[in-house]
């Protein structure tokens, strides 16, 4: 199966719409926020910098990019992006 690099990493100069879903300890949504970032790594890094006390699911339309848990360290370019 071929991965669409554009969908994961965007195009130069284009911003992508991401939805951050803040979750309680049971995985239920507490609130949602809309954000614009250039790619998945930028969205992941931003979520980790929020220092939220809840887990955050990061979504790019119908694709879950990652789940950030409280205390996760900021992203680095070598980190894998989970889905």
N, C-alpha and C positions, 0 to 999 in steps of 0.2 A: 504494500500500500504506500503510495507516494504522499509525503507531507507537503502541504502547500506553504512554502516558506513565507510568502507574502502575508498569509493570514496570521502566522505566528509572530513575525517580526516587522510587519508593516513595510511601507515604502518610504523612501527618503522624503521628508517634508510633509507626509500625511499623518494625521492624528487618528487614532482609533478610539471608539467609544467602549469603555469598560464599566461594568456595574460591580460595586463592592457590596456584598451582603454580610452584615455583621450578625454573628450567630451566638446564641447562649450556649451553656455547657451541654445542653441536650441536642444541639444542632438546629434549633428553631430560630428563624430569622427575627432579629430585633429591629433592624432598620436597613435601608439600602441607600447608597449614594452613587451618583453618576460622576464619572471622571473621564478625561481625555488624555491619552498618552501615545507616544510614538510606537510602542511595541510592548510585548508581554513582559520583558525584563524591566522596563520602566514602571509598568503597573505593579509588578511584584515588589520592586524596590520601594515604591511609594507606600504600598500597604504595610510593609515591614517597618517603615519609618513612622507610622501613625502611633505606634506604641499603644494600640487598643487593648483593652482588658478582655475583649472577646475575640474569637476566631473570625477571620474574614475570608469568605469565598470570593474569588475574583473571576468574573465571567466576561467573555468577549462574545456577545450575542448568545448563541446556544452552546458555546464551548466553555467548559470550566477550565480556566487557566491553572489555578492553584488554590490551595487553602493555606492561609497564613495563621499560625497559632500564636497566642500571646507569648512574648519572649523570643520569637524567632529573630535571628540576627539579620542585618541588612543583606540584600542579595549581592552576589559577586558574579562576574561574567562566566565563571566556571560552574556555577550552580545549575543543576538540571531544572527544567521547568516541568512541574508535574501537572497532570490533567485529570 
